[in-house]
Amino acid sequence: MTGFARAEGETGGLSWTWEARSVNGRGLDVRCRLPSGLDRLDPIVRAEVAKQLKRGNVSLTLSVSRAAGAPPFTVDRAVLDQVLALQSDLMGRVDRAPPRLEALLQIPGVLDRAGPAEAIDEKAEKALLAGFSQALKRLVAARSEEGQRLGTVLLGQVEEIERLAVEAASSASLRPEAVKERLKAQIQELLDAVPALPEERLAQELALMAAKGDIREELDRLSAHVGQARDMLKEGGAIGRRLDFLSQEFNRESNTLCSKSQDVTLTRIGIQLKTVIDQFREQIQNVE
């Protein structure tokens, strides 16, 4: 299922932003983009997503920067003290002029510009994880809203499948008198075949014609699948995989119905069934 969520805040002189995106996927695939130095959050984030979601390609991005007004540089006073002490020791061997400030700041190690991630302590880390929880909660809510709208679409498609199955059952070609006339004509063709068919072959052909002309089993199974689909949609929750399997069963019955069709009307209904079932199956990829 698709969705987008964002959470942002400030803590300890740092500003942060979480962005969570979700697109369709048969399983759950989580990708995290975290600032260098915060890789330790990766397993925590993945575990929490797995608790909340079952399907979808989920992308999580954390951006951390210094908040406005936060000092971008720090001075390592221990290193500075060592430099000044060394300058005193070398007095008399080098120029006695006191070192200039800009020269001191250019000495490696004196002036440190730590990255945002390096400035994150335990308190800041807790704030970041709280922000992640907020973003994930919003993503789940966005997916849930989409799921409710999608449920209405899926239910409409299930009702259309049921309507077409009823229409197929009432087709004129399935009426007893029509079936009887069609079988009589087909049997007569077999009896008139030259050379004459052996009795065993004739019996096989008759059995095949009888089976091909009967689509009641397919219609009964379609009706049962419609009932299952309704129950699942009413149940809600993580039903995407189960609905995906059910759509395959729908498709199997519609294919058989088309292969058994012996008139234009039934073929038309079968094609319409396949079209609706394909739409149903495509939409199911969006379901948790």
ChimeraX attribute file (.defattr): number of C-alpha atoms within 10 A of each C-alpha:
attribute: neighborCount
match mode: 1-to-1
recipient: residues
	/A:1	27
	/A:2	21
	/A:3	20
	/A:4	19
	/A:5	20
	/A:6	19
	/A:7	19
	/A:8	17
	/A:9	14
	/A:10	17
	/A:11	16
	/A:12	14
	/A:13	17
	/A:14	19
	/A:15	17
	/A:16	19
	/A:17	18
	/A:18	24
	/A:19	19
	/A:20	23
	/A:21	20
	/A:22	22
	/A:23	17
	/A:24	19
	/A:25	18
	/A:26	18
	/A:27	14
	/A:28	15
	/A:29	18
	/A:30	17
	/A:31	15
	/A:32	17
	/A:33	15
	/A:34	18
	/A:35	16
	/A:36	11
	/A:37	13
	/A:38	14
	/A:39	12
	/A:40	10
	/A:41	14
	/A:42	14
	/A:43	11
	/A:44	11
	/A:45	18
	/A:46	16
	/A:47	11
	/A:48	13
	/A:49	20
	/A:50	13
	/A:51	8
	/A:52	12
	/A:53	18
	/A:54	19
	/A:55	24
	/A:56	23
	/A:57	18
	/A:58	24
	/A:59	16
	/A:60	23
	/A:61	16
	/A:62	19
	/A:63	15
	/A:64	20
	/A:65	16
	/A:66	19
	/A:67	17
	/A:68	10
	/A:69	8
	/A:70	11
	/A:71	10
	/A:72	14
	/A:73	11
	/A:74	11
	/A:75	13
	/A:76	12
	/A:77	12
	/A:78	10
	/A:79	15
	/A:80	17
	/A:81	12
	/A:82	12
	/A:83	16
	/A:84	14
	/A:85	12
	/A:86	11
	/A:87	18
	/A:88	13
	/A:89	11
	/A:90	12
	/A:91	13
	/A:92	9
	/A:93	8
	/A:94	10
	/A:95	10
	/A:96	11
	/A:97	8
	/A:98	10
	/A:99	12
	/A:100	8
	/A:101	8
	/A:102	8
	/A:103	8
	/A:104	14
	/A:105	14
	/A:106	10
	/A:107	12
	/A:108	9
	/A:109	14
	/A:110	19
	/A:111	17
	/A:112	13
	/A:113	13
	/A:114	11
	/A:115	16
	/A:116	20
	/A:117	19
	/A:118	12
	/A:119	13
	/A:120	20
	/A:121	11
	/A:122	8
	/A:123	10
	/A:124	17
	/A:125	15
	/A:126	13
	/A:127	18
	/A:128	25
	/A:129	15
	/A:130	13
	/A:131	21
	/A:132	24
	/A:133	17
	/A:134	16
	/A:135	23
	/A:136	26
	/A:137	16
	/A:138	18
	/A:139	24
	/A:140	21
	/A:141	15
	/A:142	17
	/A:143	21
	/A:144	18
	/A:145	13
	/A:146	16
	/A:147	19
	/A:148	13
	/A:149	10
	/A:150	17
	/A:151	18
	/A:152	11
	/A:153	13
	/A:154	19
	/A:155	17
	/A:156	13
	/A:157	19
	/A:158	18
	/A:159	14
	/A:160	17
	/A:161	25
	/A:162	20
	/A:163	14
	/A:164	17
	/A:165	23
	/A:166	14
	/A:167	14
	/A:168	23
	/A:169	17
	/A:170	12
	/A:171	14
	/A:172	15
	/A:173	19
	/A:174	20
	/A:175	11
	/A:176	10
	/A:177	11
	/A:178	12
	/A:179	15
	/A:180	12
	/A:181	11
	/A:182	16
	/A:183	16
	/A:184	12
	/A:185	11
	/A:186	15
	/A:187	16
	/A:188	11
	/A:189	11
	/A:190	16
	/A:191	13
	/A:192	11
	/A:193	10
	/A:194	8
	/A:195	7
	/A:196	11
	/A:197	14
	/A:198	8
	/A:199	9
	/A:200	8
	/A:201	12
	/A:202	15
	/A:203	12
	/A:204	10
	/A:205	16
	/A:206	15
	/A:207	11
	/A:208	11
	/A:209	16
	/A:210	11
	/A:211	11
	/A:212	15
	/A:213	17
	/A:214	15
	/A:215	18
	/A:216	13
	/A:217	11
	/A:218	18
	/A:219	20
	/A:220	14
	/A:221	14
	/A:222	22
	/A:223	18
	/A:224	13
	/A:225	20
	/A:226	21
	/A:227	13
	/A:228	14
	/A:229	21
	/A:230	14
	/A:231	11
	/A:232	15
	/A:233	17
	/A:234	11
	/A:235	10
	/A:236	14
	/A:237	12
	/A:238	14
	/A:239	16
	/A:240	23
	/A:241	17
	/A:242	12
	/A:243	20
	/A:244	19
	/A:245	11
	/A:246	17
	/A:247	20
	/A:248	14
	/A:249	16
	/A:250	25
	/A:251	19
	/A:252	14
	/A:253	22
	/A:254	25
	/A:255	17
	/A:256	14
	/A:257	27
	/A:258	19
	/A:259	12
	/A:260	18
	/A:261	21
	/A:262	15
	/A:263	13
	/A:264	10
	/A:265	14
	/A:266	22
	/A:267	17
	/A:268	14
	/A:269	20
	/A:270	23
	/A:271	15
	/A:272	16
	/A:273	27
	/A:274	20
	/A:275	15
	/A:276	17
	/A:277	22
	/A:278	16
	/A:279	14
	/A:280	22
	/A:281	20
	/A:282	13
	/A:283	18
	/A:284	23
	/A:285	19
	/A:286	20
	/A:287	29
	/A:288	24
